[in-house]
Amino acid sequence: MTLTDSNFVYCQGCGEVVETHRLVVEGALQKRCIFCGLVLGTSVAGPATAERAIVADDAQTLSELIADLLVKGDLAREVRTCPNGREFLTEFTTALVARRPPGFVTLDVEMPLINGFQSALAMRAIERGFGHARIPIIFFSVRKCDENFRKVLKACQPAVYLNKAGTADPQVIVDRLSAIIRQVLVKNE
């Protein structure tokens, strides 16, 4: 991995123009956000669809809107919603027991009972216990991606971040989420 240069571009994860750096990873040049690490400037040809997804967010209206738009946007055929981390972990474990794992999960960072970070770490432990491959996580937060957040993203790989602050328009959030999910699904095929 080598650093080659830097510039500014819009990051779907951070929801703003950010500084980037270019990295050569396994012989391929990647432009990444310096804050959240999302690979930028890539477009995905054609839709990638997960059989199932789980959306965990205590904002019920946003959670239901995202679930509906994931299905309508052909990003997931079935979406389960959970209002907190405890219910997410129950739903996630039930899905693995039934051998119907989600293709990805979205976790709000600030949830009651068990927050998104704790839920993600527990999810990784459950996957290890089942001998299951890691399922992509998309963290939702109103917080900016800082050094501690980057450590969580690294520990929970494959994991990415979406800053849901800065816009009151749920469609903008869903459009950004759609771009991120397509990238995550293609990467994990």
Contacts in CASP RR format, 6 or more apart in sequence:
PFRMAT RR
TARGET T0000
AUTHOR 0000-0000-0000
METHOD contacts of the structure
MODEL  1
MTLTDSNFVYCQGCGEVVETHRLVVEGALQKRCIFCGLVLGTSVAGPATA
ERAIVADDAQTLSELIADLLVKGDLAREVRTCPNGREFLTEFTTALVARR
PPGFVTLDVEMPLINGFQSALAMRAIERGFGHARIPIIFFSVRKCDENFR
KVLKACQPAVYLNKAGTADPQVIVDRLSAIIRQVLVKNE
1 23 0 8 1.000
1 24 0 8 1.000
1 25 0 8 1.000
2 23 0 8 1.000
2 24 0 8 1.000
3 21 0 8 1.000
3 22 0 8 1.000
3 23 0 8 1.000
4 21 0 8 1.000
4 22 0 8 1.000
4 23 0 8 1.000
4 24 0 8 1.000
4 29 0 8 1.000
5 21 0 8 1.000
5 22 0 8 1.000
6 19 0 8 1.000
6 20 0 8 1.000
6 21 0 8 1.000
6 22 0 8 1.000
6 34 0 8 1.000
7 19 0 8 1.000
7 20 0 8 1.000
8 17 0 8 1.000
8 18 0 8 1.000
8 19 0 8 1.000
8 20 0 8 1.000
9 17 0 8 1.000
9 18 0 8 1.000
9 20 0 8 1.000
9 31 0 8 1.000
9 40 0 8 1.000
9 41 0 8 1.000
10 16 0 8 1.000
10 17 0 8 1.000
10 18 0 8 1.000
10 40 0 8 1.000
11 17 0 8 1.000
11 18 0 8 1.000
11 20 0 8 1.000
11 33 0 8 1.000
11 35 0 8 1.000
11 36 0 8 1.000
11 38 0 8 1.000
11 40 0 8 1.000
12 38 0 8 1.000
12 40 0 8 1.000
12 162 0 8 1.000
12 176 0 8 1.000
12 179 0 8 1.000
12 180 0 8 1.000
13 33 0 8 1.000
13 36 0 8 1.000
13 38 0 8 1.000
13 160 0 8 1.000
13 161 0 8 1.000
13 162 0 8 1.000
13 163 0 8 1.000
13 176 0 8 1.000
13 180 0 8 1.000
14 33 0 8 1.000
14 35 0 8 1.000
14 36 0 8 1.000
14 38 0 8 1.000
14 144 0 8 1.000
14 145 0 8 1.000
14 161 0 8 1.000
14 163 0 8 1.000
15 162 0 8 1.000
15 163 0 8 1.000
15 166 0 8 1.000
15 176 0 8 1.000
16 163 0 8 1.000
18 33 0 8 1.000
18 34 0 8 1.000
18 35 0 8 1.000
19 34 0 8 1.000
20 31 0 8 1.000
20 32 0 8 1.000
20 33 0 8 1.000
20 34 0 8 1.000
20 40 0 8 1.000
21 31 0 8 1.000
21 32 0 8 1.000
21 34 0 8 1.000
22 29 0 8 1.000
22 30 0 8 1.000
22 31 0 8 1.000
22 32 0 8 1.000
23 29 0 8 1.000
23 30 0 8 1.000
23 32 0 8 1.000
24 30 0 8 1.000
30 39 0 8 1.000
31 39 0 8 1.000
31 40 0 8 1.000
31 41 0 8 1.000
32 38 0 8 1.000
32 39 0 8 1.000
32 40 0 8 1.000
33 40 0 8 1.000
35 144 0 8 1.000
35 145 0 8 1.000
35 150 0 8 1.000
36 145 0 8 1.000
36 149 0 8 1.000
36 150 0 8 1.000
36 153 0 8 1.000
36 160 0 8 1.000
36 161 0 8 1.000
37 150 0 8 1.000
37 153 0 8 1.000
37 160 0 8 1.000
38 160 0 8 1.000
38 161 0 8 1.000
38 180 0 8 1.000
38 183 0 8 1.000
39 183 0 8 1.000
42 183 0 8 1.000
44 179 0 8 1.000
44 182 0 8 1.000
44 183 0 8 1.000
44 186 0 8 1.000
46 182 0 8 1.000
47 73 0 8 1.000
47 74 0 8 1.000
47 75 0 8 1.000
47 182 0 8 1.000
48 75 0 8 1.000
48 181 0 8 1.000
48 182 0 8 1.000
48 185 0 8 1.000
48 186 0 8 1.000
48 189 0 8 1.000
49 74 0 8 1.000
49 75 0 8 1.000
49 76 0 8 1.000
49 77 0 8 1.000
49 185 0 8 1.000
50 75 0 8 1.000
50 76 0 8 1.000
50 77 0 8 1.000
50 102 0 8 1.000
50 103 0 8 1.000
50 104 0 8 1.000
50 181 0 8 1.000
50 185 0 8 1.000
51 76 0 8 1.000
51 77 0 8 1.000
51 78 0 8 1.000
51 100 0 8 1.000
51 103 0 8 1.000
52 76 0 8 1.000
52 77 0 8 1.000
52 78 0 8 1.000
52 79 0 8 1.000
52 80 0 8 1.000
52 95 0 8 1.000
52 100 0 8 1.000
52 101 0 8 1.000
52 102 0 8 1.000
52 103 0 8 1.000
53 67 0 8 1.000
53 70 0 8 1.000
53 75 0 8 1.000
53 76 0 8 1.000
53 78 0 8 1.000
53 79 0 8 1.000
53 80 0 8 1.000
53 102 0 8 1.000
53 103 0 8 1.000
53 104 0 8 1.000
53 105 0 8 1.000
53 106 0 8 1.000
54 79 0 8 1.000
54 80 0 8 1.000
54 81 0 8 1.000
54 82 0 8 1.000
54 88 0 8 1.000
54 91 0 8 1.000
54 92 0 8 1.000
54 95 0 8 1.000
54 102 0 8 1.000
54 105 0 8 1.000
54 106 0 8 1.000
55 63 0 8 1.000
55 66 0 8 1.000
55 67 0 8 1.000
55 70 0 8 1.000
55 79 0 8 1.000
55 80 0 8 1.000
55 81 0 8 1.000
55 82 0 8 1.000
55 105 0 8 1.000
55 106 0 8 1.000
56 63 0 8 1.000
56 81 0 8 1.000
56 82 0 8 1.000
56 83 0 8 1.000
56 84 0 8 1.000
56 85 0 8 1.000
56 87 0 8 1.000
56 88 0 8 1.000
56 105 0 8 1.000
56 106 0 8 1.000
56 107 0 8 1.000
56 108 0 8 1.000
56 111 0 8 1.000
56 116 0 8 1.000
56 119 0 8 1.000
57 63 0 8 1.000
57 66 0 8 1.000
57 81 0 8 1.000
57 83 0 8 1.000
57 106 0 8 1.000
57 107 0 8 1.000
57 108 0 8 1.000
57 111 0 8 1.000
57 140 0 8 1.000
58 83 0 8 1.000
58 84 0 8 1.000
58 108 0 8 1.000
58 110 0 8 1.000
58 111 0 8 1.000
58 112 0 8 1.000
59 108 0 8 1.000
60 81 0 8 1.000
60 83 0 8 1.000
62 164 0 8 1.000
62 170 0 8 1.000
62 173 0 8 1.000
63 81 0 8 1.000
63 82 0 8 1.000
63 83 0 8 1.000
64 81 0 8 1.000
65 170 0 8 1.000
65 174 0 8 1.000
66 79 0 8 1.000
66 106 0 8 1.000
66 170 0 8 1.000
66 173 0 8 1.000
66 174 0 8 1.000
66 177 0 8 1.000
67 79 0 8 1.000
67 80 0 8 1.000
67 81 0 8 1.000
68 79 0 8 1.000
69 174 0 8 1.000
69 178 0 8 1.000
70 76 0 8 1.000
70 79 0 8 1.000
70 181 0 8 1.000
71 77 0 8 1.000
71 78 0 8 1.000
71 79 0 8 1.000
73 178 0 8 1.000
75 178 0 8 1.000
75 181 0 8 1.000
75 182 0 8 1.000
75 185 0 8 1.000
76 102 0 8 1.000
76 103 0 8 1.000
76 104 0 8 1.000
80 91 0 8 1.000
80 95 0 8 1.000
80 102 0 8 1.000
82 88 0 8 1.000
82 90 0 8 1.000
82 91 0 8 1.000
83 111 0 8 1.000
83 112 0 8 1.000
84 111 0 8 1.000
84 112 0 8 1.000
84 113 0 8 1.000
84 114 0 8 1.000
85 107 0 8 1.000
85 111 0 8 1.000
85 112 0 8 1.000
85 113 0 8 1.000
85 114 0 8 1.000
85 115 0 8 1.000
85 116 0 8 1.000
85 118 0 8 1.000
85 119 0 8 1.000
86 113 0 8 1.000
86 114 0 8 1.000
88 105 0 8 1.000
88 107 0 8 1.000
88 111 0 8 1.000
88 114 0 8 1.000
88 119 0 8 1.000
88 123 0 8 1.000
89 114 0 8 1.000
89 119 0 8 1.000
89 122 0 8 1.000
89 123 0 8 1.000
89 126 0 8 1.000
92 102 0 8 1.000
92 105 0 8 1.000
92 123 0 8 1.000
92 126 0 8 1.000
93 126 0 8 1.000
95 101 0 8 1.000
95 102 0 8 1.000
96 126 0 8 1.000
96 127 0 8 1.000
96 130 0 8 1.000
96 132 0 8 1.000
101 132 0 8 1.000
101 135 0 8 1.000
102 135 0 8 1.000
103 135 0 8 1.000
103 136 0 8 1.000
103 185 0 8 1.000
103 188 0 8 1.000
104 135 0 8 1.000
104 136 0 8 1.000
104 137 0 8 1.000
104 138 0 8 1.000
104 181 0 8 1.000
104 184 0 8 1.000
104 185 0 8 1.000
105 123 0 8 1.000
105 135 0 8 1.000
105 136 0 8 1.000
105 137 0 8 1.000
105 138 0 8 1.000
106 137 0 8 1.000
106 138 0 8 1.000
106 139 0 8 1.000
106 140 0 8 1.000
106 162 0 8 1.000
106 177 0 8 1.000
107 116 0 8 1.000
107 119 0 8 1.000
107 120 0 8 1.000
107 137 0 8 1.000
107 138 0 8 1.000
107 139 0 8 1.000
107 140 0 8 1.000
108 116 0 8 1.000
108 139 0 8 1.000
108 140 0 8 1.000
108 141 0 8 1.000
109 115 0 8 1.000
109 116 0 8 1.000
109 117 0 8 1.000
109 139 0 8 1.000
109 140 0 8 1.000
109 141 0 8 1.000
109 143 0 8 1.000
110 116 0 8 1.000
110 141 0 8 1.000
110 142 0 8 1.000
110 143 0 8 1.000
111 119 0 8 1.000
114 122 0 8 1.000
116 139 0 8 1.000
117 152 0 8 1.000
120 137 0 8 1.000
120 139 0 8 1.000
120 152 0 8 1.000
120 156 0 8 1.000
120 159 0 8 1.000
121 155 0 8 1.000
121 156 0 8 1.000
123 135 0 8 1.000
123 137 0 8 1.000
124 134 0 8 1.000
124 155 0 8 1.000
124 156 0 8 1.000
127 133 0 8 1.000
127 134 0 8 1.000
127 135 0 8 1.000
134 157 0 8 1.000
134 158 0 8 1.000
136 158 0 8 1.000
136 159 0 8 1.000
136 160 0 8 1.000
136 184 0 8 1.000
136 185 0 8 1.000
136 187 0 8 1.000
136 188 0 8 1.000
137 156 0 8 1.000
137 158 0 8 1.000
137 159 0 8 1.000
137 160 0 8 1.000
138 159 0 8 1.000
138 160 0 8 1.000
138 161 0 8 1.000
138 162 0 8 1.000
138 177 0 8 1.000
138 180 0 8 1.000
138 181 0 8 1.000
138 184 0 8 1.000
139 149 0 8 1.000
139 152 0 8 1.000
139 153 0 8 1.000
139 159 0 8 1.000
139 160 0 8 1.000
139 161 0 8 1.000
139 162 0 8 1.000
140 162 0 8 1.000
140 164 0 8 1.000
141 149 0 8 1.000
141 161 0 8 1.000
141 162 0 8 1.000
141 163 0 8 1.000
141 164 0 8 1.000
141 165 0 8 1.000
142 163 0 8 1.000
142 164 0 8 1.000
142 165 0 8 1.000
143 149 0 8 1.000
143 163 0 8 1.000
143 165 0 8 1.000
144 163 0 8 1.000
145 153 0 8 1.000
145 161 0 8 1.000
145 163 0 8 1.000
149 161 0 8 1.000
152 159 0 8 1.000
153 159 0 8 1.000
153 160 0 8 1.000
153 161 0 8 1.000
158 184 0 8 1.000
158 187 0 8 1.000
158 188 0 8 1.000
160 180 0 8 1.000
160 183 0 8 1.000
160 184 0 8 1.000
162 173 0 8 1.000
162 176 0 8 1.000
162 177 0 8 1.000
162 180 0 8 1.000
164 173 0 8 1.000
167 173 0 8 1.000
END
